[in-house]
C-alpha cells in the first residue's frame, strides 16, 4: 500500500513537495535534493510526518 508523504526543505523547513512511497519496502525516511522556491536553490528535502 502506498502512502502520501510530504517533503520539507532542510534549510527553511517548509513543506514544498508531496509524493508517495511503499512503507513495506521503504522503511526509512526519504531524502531528495530538490529545488526550493523559497530558498531559490537546490537543497535536501526530507520526509516529514
Backbone torsions as a table, in degrees:
resi	resn	phi	psi	omega
1	UNK	NA	131.7	-179.0
2	UNK	-96.5	134.6	179.7
3	UNK	-114.8	148.1	177.6
4	UNK	-80.3	131.6	177.0
5	UNK	-125.9	160.9	178.1
6	UNK	-115.0	144.6	179.0
7	UNK	-110.1	129.2	-178.4
8	UNK	-113.7	144.1	178.6
9	UNK	-67.2	138.9	-180.0
10	UNK	-73.7	-26.3	-178.1
11	UNK	-84.1	-56.3	-174.9
12	UNK	-98.1	-6.9	176.8
13	UNK	65.5	19.0	178.1
14	UNK	-89.6	145.2	179.0
15	UNK	-85.1	110.1	-174.3
16	UNK	-105.8	-30.9	-172.8
17	UNK	-130.0	154.5	171.1
18	UNK	-130.6	146.0	-179.8
19	UNK	-152.6	-179.7	178.8
20	UNK	-119.5	155.2	174.5
21	UNK	-148.5	154.6	177.2
22	UNK	-89.9	111.7	-174.8
23	UNK	-73.4	-17.5	178.1
24	UNK	-75.9	-39.9	-176.8
25	UNK	-92.0	-28.6	-179.4
26	UNK	-115.9	95.0	-175.9
27	UNK	-88.0	-24.6	-179.4
28	UNK	-81.2	176.2	179.0
29	UNK	-85.1	137.8	179.7
30	UNK	-78.8	151.0	174.7
31	UNK	-145.6	126.3	178.9
32	UNK	-127.5	152.4	172.6
33	UNK	-96.2	108.4	-175.4
34	UNK	-130.0	167.5	-178.6
35	UNK	-81.7	131.9	175.7
36	UNK	-106.6	120.2	-177.5
37	UNK	-74.1	-19.2	178.5
38	UNK	-81.3	-39.4	177.0
39	UNK	-83.5	-19.2	-177.3
40	UNK	60.0	40.6	175.9
41	UNK	-160.8	168.9	176.4
42	UNK	-81.4	125.6	-178.8
43	UNK	-135.8	158.7	174.7
44	UNK	-68.0	132.3	176.1
45	UNK	-113.4	126.3	-178.2
46	UNK	-109.8	155.1	178.8
47	UNK	-69.9	136.7	177.1
48	UNK	-114.3	171.1	180.0
49	UNK	-75.4	NA	NA
